[in-house]
Amino acid sequence: MKKILAVLICALLVVASMGALAEGQRVGVSMPTKDLQRWNQDGDNMKSELEAAGYVVDLQYASNDVQTQLSQVENMISEGAEVLVIAAIEGSSLGEALAMAKDEGIPVIAYDRLLMDSDGVSYYATFDNYMVGTVQGTFIKDTMDLDNAEGPFNLEITAGDPGDNNARYFYQGAMDVLNPYIEAGKLVVKSGQTAFEDVATPTWATEVAQTRAENILSSFYADGSNVDVWLCSNDSTAMGVANALAANYNGNYPIVTGQDCDRENVKNMIAGKQSMSVFKDTRTLAAQVVKMVGQILNGETVDVNDTETYNNNVITVPSFLCEPVFADVNNYKELLIDSGYYTEDELK
Ligand code: BGC
């Protein structure tokens, strides 16, 4: 009996190791930076899920430096990656690496941010970026009751990185909701800065958003007038605006929007310094991408749900869009703690 058991266990181990060998294909995962919480989570989630599925994962972070990312991706290719997953620092700066991948027949999945100006990108997985902006704009519209309240209200706008294709979608989604009220004079932008180029934040840096917000506050609100709402495209920029408000402003605290549910921003929501965020569960996106990688490597049809929206100036990239979710102080426990995204302690 013992012998039979031992033989059975041995056989099982051999089969298991053969399976692992068969699946042990290399997947290169290139992330923009470790500076922002979300990319660490995206990278970690993807690595552990891909490894659990039996792949060998080459995960690299590029310190928000375009050249570093380019050479990291080139190294992944020369080290035998069979699929690449790339969240670009600057959507249009990886052309050489993408051409190399295409030449070698390596499929590339653009992760969260579209890879621009190249036909070397096979799929795109992201959250519905325009919807993120819509959620922010609609929150402002509803909270201020813009259809009924008399106003006028003062609005300022802080958007994202011009090098990130997502940034314009976030901005446009929100502005399409708010523009009618700006045109009607119900929302007034005292700084006069409304065009994307004027409100953008290179590299999404908190410090850059903070400096611009401080300038706006001292130039346009030092007379004691209130800024009623500050549309911020994401949490890192919302943090900059919250810091500027803390340093430089004595009026009524404005509505401040965000995106990502970064830990420090959720703390700010709880403390009343940020009004909402948009939850993009990185576990969902990572799981979707792991599924796509498997489908690609097994020669199966790859799941997509949008084949029209994301043109990168060369091709329209088949995309899978996950749904972003509104988050505020009333639902964060259910969304973030009950789902195991954060522990209660992490938000203290
Ligand atoms: C992502 C956002 C993030 C921003 C800054 C965007 O591409 O979609 O979730 O806040 O980059 O890292």
Boltz pocket constraint, residues with backbone or C-beta under 6 A from the ligand:
constraints:
  - pocket:
      binder: B
      contacts: [[A, 36], [A, 38], [A, 112], [A, 113], [A, 164], [A, 166], [A, 167], [A, 203], [A, 204], [A, 233], [A, 234], [A, 235], [A, 236], [A, 259], [A, 260], [A, 280]]
      max_distance: 6.0
